[in-house]
Amino acid sequence: MTDTSVTKVSSAHSPTGEQGQVYLASGKRMSMRLWRDEEPTQEKPSAKHEYEVVGYVISGRAELDIEGQTVRLEPGDSWVVPAGAEHTYRILERFKAVEATAPPAEVHGREQSQGGS
């Protein structure tokens, strides 16, 4: 039988990751997190994850470097980082975005052991 229960999560009480991301919701197959007012930065360390990431830019600007390609992200843009893809990013202008990961990024400490998106 499929679990159809609904869970409401208040961002005021959500766990926060090592890079400031706020985990909004997490289920068996996906998780959702918010990057809220990230300050401009130089390139973050390169990362590779066993989960896929899809995201949507609410405000600000960033560059995503993924497998030799650079993608500029601006308000209204969305992106996908496939599982296993080497990537990094630079925040160019105070940045707010929502990301979803599948399977969940925050499972058994996986996010902490591999670094942020």
Backbone as CSV, one residue per row, in Angstrom:
resi,resn,N_x,N_y,N_z,CA_x,CA_y,CA_z,C_x,C_y,C_z
1,MET,0.840,-1.178,0.000,0.000,0.000,0.000,0.892,1.250,0.000
2,THR,0.534,2.220,-0.777,1.296,3.456,-0.887,1.014,4.360,0.299
3,ASP,2.072,4.946,0.852,1.925,5.903,1.951,1.475,7.231,1.364
4,THR,0.299,7.699,1.736,-0.243,8.954,1.209,-0.305,10.040,2.268
5,SER,0.415,9.851,3.381,0.395,10.863,4.430,1.082,12.136,3.960
6,VAL,0.640,13.254,4.489,1.180,14.564,4.139,1.921,15.111,5.349
7,THR,3.116,15.656,5.105,3.903,16.246,6.177,4.152,17.701,5.854
8,LYS,3.786,18.586,6.771,4.068,20.006,6.617,5.346,20.307,7.387
9,VAL,6.268,21.067,6.759,7.523,21.413,7.402,7.647,22.934,7.425
10,SER,7.851,23.506,8.606,8.081,24.940,8.734,9.568,25.205,8.561
11,SER,9.941,26.104,7.665,11.361,26.374,7.438,12.036,26.939,8.688
12,ALA,11.264,27.493,9.607,11.826,28.008,10.857,12.401,26.881,11.711
13,HIS,11.939,25.653,11.498,12.381,24.517,12.302,13.120,23.473,11.480
14,SER,13.457,23.792,10.246,14.125,22.844,9.360,15.608,22.740,9.687
15,PRO,16.202,21.563,9.474,17.647,21.443,9.668,18.400,22.250,8.621
16,THR,19.601,22.694,8.987,20.446,23.472,8.095,21.703,22.677,7.790
17,GLY,22.090,22.650,6.509,23.294,21.948,6.092,24.550,22.758,6.339
18,GLU,25.694,22.138,6.119,26.990,22.770,6.376,27.223,24.036,5.561
19,GLN,26.599,24.159,4.381,26.806,25.333,3.540,25.657,26.325,3.639
20,GLY,24.793,26.177,4.646,23.717,27.132,4.875,22.391,26.778,4.247
21,GLN,22.313,25.679,3.491,21.051,25.291,2.888,20.074,24.830,3.964
22,VAL,18.795,25.145,3.775,17.748,24.766,4.710,16.953,23.627,4.089
23,TYR,16.853,22.501,4.790,16.092,21.363,4.294,14.620,21.601,4.589
24,LEU,13.819,21.726,3.530,12.403,22.052,3.668,11.549,20.805,3.852
25,ALA,11.842,19.755,3.129,11.057,18.524,3.208,11.921,17.377,2.730
26,SER,11.656,16.204,3.257,12.397,15.034,2.821,11.475,13.828,2.890
27,GLY,11.465,13.068,1.826,10.661,11.858,1.772,11.535,10.675,1.428
28,LYS,10.908,9.583,1.072,11.654,8.373,0.737,12.356,8.492,-0.607
29,ARG,11.815,9.291,-1.519,12.367,9.364,-2.873,12.998,10.699,-3.238
30,MET,12.749,11.745,-2.454,13.317,13.052,-2.784,13.391,13.925,-1.549
31,SER,14.189,14.988,-1.645,14.220,16.012,-0.603,14.232,17.370,-1.285
32,MET,13.842,18.396,-0.541,13.804,19.748,-1.072,14.540,20.653,-0.097
33,ARG,15.336,21.573,-0.642,16.090,22.479,0.213,16.086,23.881,-0.383
34,LEU,16.312,24.854,0.475,16.302,26.267,0.105,17.679,26.854,0.356
35,TRP,18.212,27.524,-0.660,19.427,28.322,-0.502,18.931,29.752,-0.338
36,ARG,19.108,30.321,0.834,18.496,31.602,1.176,19.577,32.662,1.369
37,ASP,19.568,33.669,0.493,20.474,34.816,0.601,21.945,34.422,0.698
38,GLU,22.382,33.530,-0.195,23.786,33.146,-0.277,24.585,34.340,-0.792
39,GLU,25.637,34.692,-0.096,26.480,35.818,-0.484,27.385,35.428,-1.653
40,PRO,27.817,36.413,-2.460,28.750,36.119,-3.554,29.995,35.398,-3.027
41,THR,30.466,34.425,-3.806,31.625,33.617,-3.419,32.493,33.337,-4.625
42,GLN,33.682,32.905,-4.354,34.531,32.337,-5.401,34.020,30.925,-5.640
43,GLU,34.619,30.225,-6.528,34.206,28.869,-6.859,34.256,27.974,-5.622
44,LYS,33.196,27.226,-5.407,33.138,26.246,-4.323,33.966,25.027,-4.730
45,PRO,34.379,24.209,-3.779,35.098,22.982,-4.152,34.230,22.118,-5.066
46,SER,34.872,21.429,-5.978,34.168,20.551,-6.894,33.501,19.421,-6.116
47,ALA,32.323,18.979,-6.590,31.579,17.926,-5.904,31.003,16.952,-6.920
48,LYS,30.706,15.767,-6.446,30.057,14.733,-7.243,29.155,13.978,-6.266
49,HIS,27.878,13.805,-6.622,26.923,13.181,-5.710,26.256,11.969,-6.345
50,GLU,25.738,11.093,-5.516,25.020,9.913,-6.003,23.538,10.207,-6.210
51,TYR,23.150,11.466,-6.065,21.767,11.861,-6.289,21.684,12.938,-7.365
52,GLU,20.521,13.038,-8.019,20.271,14.059,-9.031,19.730,15.313,-8.338
53,VAL,20.096,16.479,-8.858,19.627,17.753,-8.306,18.914,18.532,-9.402
54,VAL,17.727,19.042,-9.110,17.053,19.998,-9.978,16.816,21.248,-9.151
55,GLY,16.957,22.413,-9.763,16.815,23.643,-9.008,16.133,24.733,-9.803
56,TYR,15.706,25.762,-9.063,15.027,26.916,-9.645,15.532,28.175,-8.931
57,VAL,15.969,29.187,-9.699,16.489,30.428,-9.139,15.339,31.387,-8.831
58,ILE,15.270,31.818,-7.590,14.264,32.798,-7.166,14.809,34.208,-7.363
59,SER,16.043,34.445,-6.894,16.669,35.759,-7.069,18.187,35.608,-7.067
60,GLY,18.863,36.618,-7.610,20.316,36.608,-7.668,20.838,35.913,-8.917
61,ARG,22.161,35.765,-8.954,22.810,35.157,-10.113,23.963,34.269,-9.652
62,ALA,24.179,33.196,-10.410,25.271,32.270,-10.125,25.735,31.643,-11.428
63,GLU,26.891,31.001,-11.374,27.374,30.199,-12.490,27.583,28.778,-11.993
64,LEU,27.075,27.838,-12.753,27.240,26.420,-12.468,28.212,25.850,-13.485
65,ASP,29.315,25.302,-13.019,30.265,24.616,-13.898,30.022,23.126,-13.726
66,ILE,29.659,22.468,-14.822,29.322,21.053,-14.771,29.921,20.330,-15.969
67,GLU,30.806,19.392,-15.675,31.417,18.558,-16.713,31.954,19.395,-17.876
68,GLY,32.701,20.476,-17.573,33.328,21.287,-18.612,32.446,22.350,-19.234
69,GLN,31.211,22.476,-18.795,30.303,23.498,-19.314,30.014,24.512,-18.216
70,THR,29.837,25.767,-18.585,29.445,26.794,-17.621,28.055,27.281,-17.981
71,VAL,27.169,27.252,-17.004,25.791,27.685,-17.199,25.539,28.863,-16.261
72,ARG,25.101,29.987,-16.814,24.770,31.152,-15.994,23.325,31.000,-15.531
73,LEU,23.115,31.153,-14.243,21.780,31.007,-13.647,21.273,32.355,-13.174
74,GLU,20.073,32.729,-13.635,19.447,34.003,-13.290,18.020,33.750,-12.835
75,PRO,17.353,34.743,-12.229,15.985,34.533,-11.748,15.083,33.943,-12.831
76,GLY,14.358,32.900,-12.453,13.461,32.225,-13.381,14.091,31.038,-14.088
77,ASP,15.420,30.898,-14.004,16.105,29.767,-14.626,16.005,28.527,-13.743
78,SER,16.083,27.369,-14.375,16.163,26.117,-13.640,17.349,25.322,-14.165
79,TRP,17.789,24.315,-13.407,18.944,23.519,-13.804,18.806,22.094,-13.309
80,VAL,19.611,21.209,-13.913,19.690,19.812,-13.502,21.161,19.437,-13.400
81,VAL,21.534,18.798,-12.309,22.854,18.194,-12.159,22.609,16.694,-12.049
82,PRO,22.954,15.934,-13.093,22.731,14.485,-13.043,23.571,13.819,-11.953
83,ALA,23.087,12.725,-11.430,23.845,11.951,-10.448,25.200,11.594,-11.053
84,GLY,26.263,11.754,-10.272,27.602,11.401,-10.720,28.326,12.462,-11.519
85,ALA,27.694,13.614,-11.796,28.338,14.676,-12.580,29.232,15.536,-11.689
86,GLU,30.460,15.748,-12.120,31.393,16.633,-11.419,30.918,18.070,-11.635
87,HIS,30.782,18.843,-10.549,30.285,20.210,-10.690,30.765,21.114,-9.552
88,THR,30.672,22.407,-9.803,30.935,23.430,-8.809,30.129,24.660,-9.203
89,TYR,30.071,25.650,-8.319,29.340,26.865,-8.665,29.966,28.081,-8.006
90,ARG,29.658,29.239,-8.572,30.066,30.532,-8.042,28.813,31.382,-7.868
91,ILE,28.671,31.998,-6.731,27.574,32.939,-6.510,28.072,34.305,-6.966
92,LEU,27.384,34.901,-7.932,27.784,36.196,-8.489,27.066,37.361,-7.826
93,GLU,25.850,37.115,-7.390,24.994,38.142,-6.779,24.132,37.437,-5.745
94,ARG,23.916,38.062,-4.601,23.131,37.431,-3.520,22.062,36.512,-4.111
95,PHE,22.050,35.249,-3.686,21.366,34.169,-4.389,20.338,33.466,-3.514
96,LYS,19.160,33.248,-4.098,18.120,32.462,-3.431,17.583,31.478,-4.456
97,ALA,17.555,30.190,-4.086,17.091,29.148,-4.999,16.493,27.996,-4.203
98,VAL,15.658,27.221,-4.872,15.090,26.004,-4.305,15.643,24.842,-5.119
99,GLU,16.063,23.780,-4.416,16.557,22.577,-5.075,15.779,21.364,-4.575
100,ALA,15.645,20.387,-5.435,15.103,19.081,-5.044,16.131,18.040,-5.450
101,THR,16.302,17.030,-4.607,17.245,15.958,-4.897,16.519,14.624,-4.891
102,ALA,16.945,13.737,-5.764,16.353,12.405,-5.816,17.469,11.405,-6.083
103,PRO,17.653,10.423,-5.213,16.999,10.263,-3.919,17.413,11.374,-2.960
104,PRO,16.842,11.412,-1.757,17.111,12.505,-0.822,18.600,12.728,-0.569
105,ALA,19.014,13.997,-0.513,20.410,14.334,-0.229,20.736,14.087,1.231
106,GLU,19.795,14.349,2.109,20.064,14.251,3.541,19.594,12.896,4.074
107,VAL,20.358,11.859,3.767,20.047,10.511,4.236,21.311,9.906,4.815
108,HIS,21.257,9.483,6.046,22.380,8.817,6.701,23.666,9.630,6.605
109,GLY,23.559,10.966,6.712,24.742,11.827,6.682,25.390,11.971,5.327
110,ARG,24.723,11.532,4.255,25.305,11.563,2.913,25.729,12.973,2.525
111,GLU,24.912,13.972,2.766,25.222,15.355,2.385,26.480,15.838,3.091
112,GLN,26.631,15.557,4.383,27.779,16.032,5.127,29.078,15.380,4.648
113,SER,29.020,14.126,4.230,30.233,13.429,3.833,30.708,13.809,2.437
114,GLN,29.841,14.406,1.605,30.216,14.705,0.225,30.245,16.187,-0.090
115,GLY,29.863,17.045,0.830,29.839,18.475,0.532,28.529,18.877,-0.101
116,GLY,28.308,20.186,-0.216,27.044,20.696,-0.744,26.975,20.643,-2.241
117,SER,25.822,21.030,-2.755,25.598,21.020,-4.194,26.356,22.143,-4.762
